[in-house]
Amino acid sequence: MTPKKPSNETTSASVASKAAKLLSNPRTPAAVKSVAASALTQKVGASKHKGK
């Protein structure tokens, strides 16, 4: 049985920025994009749209 991940894990701004750059690069392999997307979903406020 695998241990359950804590729900309070977040991604730093630096890692989130690098993940966004990887996702926008068409040459990035799918496996890397999957990891980058996972990191962005853990970013604080990732699902909130600012200015709306």
MARLOMI-833314 format. One line per 4 residues: number of its first residue (from 1); their letters; for each residue x, y, z of C-alpha. Coordinates in nm, 2 decimals, m for minus. Each point is the difference from the previous one (the first is absolute). Layout:
BEGIN
NUM> A> X Y Z  ...
END
This chain:
BEGIN
1> MTPK> 0.00 0.00 0.00  0.14 0.34 m0.10  m0.01 0.28 0.25  m0.26 0.28 m0.07
5> KPSN> 0.15 0.33 m0.11  m0.07 0.30 0.22  m0.24 0.24 m0.16  0.20 0.30 0.11
9> ETTS> 0.29 m0.05 m0.24  0.06 0.30 m0.23  0.24 0.08 m0.28  0.24 0.30 0.03
13> ASVA> m0.03 0.29 m0.24  0.34 m0.10 m0.16  m0.11 m0.36 m0.07  m0.34 0.12 m0.13
17> SKAA> 0.17 0.24 m0.24  0.23 m0.27 m0.13  m0.30 m0.24 m0.04  m0.19 0.26 m0.20
21> KLLS> 0.30 0.05 m0.23  0.02 m0.38 m0.05  m0.37 m0.02 m0.08  0.02 0.27 m0.26
25> NPRT> 0.29 m0.16 m0.18  m0.13 m0.22 m0.29  0.32 m0.21 0.02  m0.05 m0.10 0.36
29> PAAV> m0.08 m0.38 0.03  m0.34 m0.10 0.12  0.13 m0.16 0.31  0.18 0.32 0.10
33> KSVA> m0.32 0.20 m0.07  m0.20 m0.23 0.22  0.24 0.07 0.30  0.00 0.37 m0.07
37> ASAL> m0.38 0.01 m0.01  m0.01 m0.19 0.33  0.23 0.26 0.15  m0.22 0.29 m0.12
41> TQKV> m0.32 m0.16 0.15  0.17 0.02 0.34  0.08 0.37 m0.04  m0.18 0.22 0.25
45> GASK> m0.28 0.18 m0.18  0.06 m0.19 m0.32  m0.37 m0.04 m0.06  m0.10 0.36 0.07
49> HKGK> m0.02 0.25 m0.28  0.13 0.34 0.11  m0.18 0.31 m0.12  m0.34 m0.17 m0.05
END
